[in-house]
Amino acid sequence: MDTRKSWDEYFMDLAYMAATRATCPRRHVGAVLTRNRKVLGTAYNGSPSGVDSCLDVGCMLHNYYETDENGVIQEKQKCIRTIHAEQNLLLFTDQEDRQGATIYVTDQPCWTCANLIANSGIAEVVYHRAYAKDYEKVARLFIQKDIEFRQMREYTPPTGVKVEFVD
């Protein structure tokens, strides 16, 4: 009887391990690129290489306004120093490796990352934590591009792996 984790669980565990390297104190995100059950790359979110990170000097916050589902305008903040895990993964993997590959991400890609993924050759996106703000338009984009898009709802991150999440 095989009691090992599934491939999905194994690769998502690796994404969570990558997230532990994140230099964004607000949200730790990790990503893993796989094809044919082989790891082709890992990445996490953080500052550009050689630049002071948010852990070192604090977040470079930008204020913006967003209308919620009830039409109420809310002031929000986001860090503009951090490069997303998916962006780093695309920057540091070969285009050839991405063709037909699967990306495992701890968090659902935002709209910007989804657009980049749509042009990358990646065939499947698997994520754990939802990002409701962009879900509908990201899902529509991936359907249009014939990219499989699925959430691992029943997944539990590895014990002892601490990743921050501030919304």
HUWO-V251696 format. One record per residue. N is the residue number from 0. RES is the residue in one small letter. SS is DSSP state (~ for helix, > for strand, _ for the rest). NEAR is the number of other C-alpha atoms within 8 Angstrom. D_CENTER is the distance of its C-alpha to the mean C-alpha in whole Angstrom. Layout:
((N | RES | SS | NEAR | D_CENTER) (N | RES | SS | NEAR | D_CENTER))
This chain:
((0 | m | _ | 2 | 33) (1 | d | _ | 3 | 30) (2 | t | _ | 4 | 28) (3 | r | _ | 4 | 25) (4 | k | _ | 7 | 21) (5 | s | _ | 6 | 20) (6 | w | ~ | 7 | 18) (7 | d | ~ | 7 | 15) (8 | e | ~ | 9 | 16) (9 | y | ~ | 9 | 16) (10 | f | ~ | 10 | 13) (11 | m | ~ | 15 | 11) (12 | d | ~ | 10 | 13) (13 | l | ~ | 10 | 12) (14 | a | ~ | 17 | 9) (15 | y | ~ | 16 | 10) (16 | m | ~ | 10 | 13) (17 | a | ~ | 15 | 11) (18 | a | ~ | 16 | 9) (19 | t | _ | 12 | 13) (20 | r | _ | 8 | 13) (21 | a | _ | 13 | 11) (22 | t | _ | 11 | 14) (23 | c | _ | 14 | 13) (24 | p | _ | 10 | 15) (25 | r | _ | 8 | 14) (26 | r | > | 10 | 10) (27 | h | _ | 16 | 9) (28 | v | _ | 18 | 5) (29 | g | > | 20 | 6) (30 | a | > | 19 | 6) (31 | v | > | 18 | 9) (32 | l | > | 14 | 11) (33 | t | > | 13 | 14) (34 | r | > | 12 | 17) (35 | n | _ | 5 | 20) (36 | r | _ | 6 | 19) (37 | k | > | 6 | 19) (38 | v | > | 9 | 16) (39 | l | > | 10 | 16) (40 | g | > | 10 | 13) (41 | t | > | 12 | 11) (42 | a | > | 14 | 9) (43 | y | > | 17 | 8) (44 | n | _ | 17 | 8) (45 | g | > | 14 | 12) (46 | s | _ | 13 | 15) (47 | p | _ | 9 | 16) (48 | s | _ | 4 | 18) (49 | g | _ | 4 | 22) (50 | v | _ | 6 | 21) (51 | d | _ | 7 | 22) (52 | s | _ | 14 | 19) (53 | c | ~ | 15 | 18) (54 | l | ~ | 9 | 19) (55 | d | ~ | 6 | 22) (56 | v | ~ | 7 | 23) (57 | g | _ | 7 | 21) (58 | c | _ | 12 | 19) (59 | m | _ | 8 | 20) (60 | l | > | 8 | 20) (61 | h | > | 8 | 21) (62 | n | > | 8 | 22) (63 | y | > | 8 | 22) (64 | y | > | 8 | 23) (65 | e | > | 8 | 22) (66 | t | > | 9 | 24) (67 | d | _ | 8 | 23) (68 | e | _ | 5 | 24) (69 | n | _ | 5 | 28) (70 | g | _ | 6 | 28) (71 | v | _ | 7 | 28) (72 | i | > | 8 | 27) (73 | q | > | 8 | 25) (74 | e | > | 8 | 24) (75 | k | > | 8 | 20) (76 | q | > | 8 | 19) (77 | k | > | 8 | 16) (78 | c | > | 9 | 15) (79 | i | _ | 8 | 16) (80 | r | _ | 11 | 16) (81 | t | _ | 11 | 12) (82 | i | > | 10 | 11) (83 | h | _ | 11 | 7) (84 | a | ~ | 13 | 5) (85 | e | ~ | 15 | 5) (86 | q | ~ | 10 | 9) (87 | n | ~ | 12 | 10) (88 | l | ~ | 15 | 9) (89 | l | ~ | 10 | 11) (90 | l | ~ | 6 | 14) (91 | f | _ | 7 | 15) (92 | t | _ | 10 | 15) (93 | d | _ | 7 | 18) (94 | q | ~ | 8 | 18) (95 | e | ~ | 5 | 21) (96 | d | ~ | 9 | 18) (97 | r | ~ | 14 | 16) (98 | q | _ | 10 | 18) (99 | g | _ | 9 | 18) (100 | a | _ | 14 | 15) (101 | t | > | 13 | 12) (102 | i | > | 12 | 9) (103 | y | > | 14 | 8) (104 | v | > | 17 | 4) (105 | t | > | 14 | 5) (106 | d | > | 11 | 5) (107 | q | _ | 13 | 6) (108 | p | _ | 11 | 5) (109 | c | _ | 10 | 8) (110 | w | ~ | 9 | 11) (111 | t | ~ | 7 | 11) (112 | c | ~ | 11 | 8) (113 | a | ~ | 12 | 10) (114 | n | ~ | 9 | 13) (115 | l | ~ | 9 | 12) (116 | i | ~ | 11 | 11) (117 | a | ~ | 12 | 14) (118 | n | _ | 7 | 16) (119 | s | _ | 10 | 15) (120 | g | _ | 11 | 17) (121 | i | _ | 15 | 14) (122 | a | _ | 11 | 15) (123 | e | > | 11 | 13) (124 | v | > | 13 | 10) (125 | v | > | 13 | 9) (126 | y | > | 14 | 7) (127 | h | > | 13 | 9) (128 | r | > | 9 | 9) (129 | a | _ | 9 | 10) (130 | y | _ | 10 | 10) (131 | a | ~ | 6 | 14) (132 | k | ~ | 4 | 14) (133 | d | ~ | 9 | 13) (134 | y | ~ | 11 | 13) (135 | e | ~ | 7 | 16) (136 | k | ~ | 8 | 16) (137 | v | ~ | 12 | 13) (138 | a | ~ | 9 | 15) (139 | r | ~ | 8 | 18) (140 | l | ~ | 11 | 16) (141 | f | ~ | 13 | 15) (142 | i | ~ | 9 | 18) (143 | q | ~ | 7 | 20) (144 | k | _ | 7 | 19) (145 | d | _ | 7 | 19) (146 | i | _ | 12 | 16) (147 | e | > | 9 | 15) (148 | f | > | 9 | 13) (149 | r | > | 7 | 13) (150 | q | > | 10 | 12) (151 | m | _ | 8 | 13) (152 | r | _ | 6 | 15) (153 | e | _ | 4 | 18) (154 | y | _ | 7 | 16) (155 | t | _ | 4 | 16) (156 | p | _ | 8 | 15) (157 | p | _ | 7 | 17) (158 | t | _ | 4 | 20) (159 | g | _ | 4 | 20) (160 | v | _ | 9 | 16) (161 | k | _ | 5 | 16) (162 | v | _ | 10 | 13) (163 | e | _ | 8 | 13) (164 | f | > | 7 | 12) (165 | v | _ | 5 | 15) (166 | d | _ | 4 | 15))
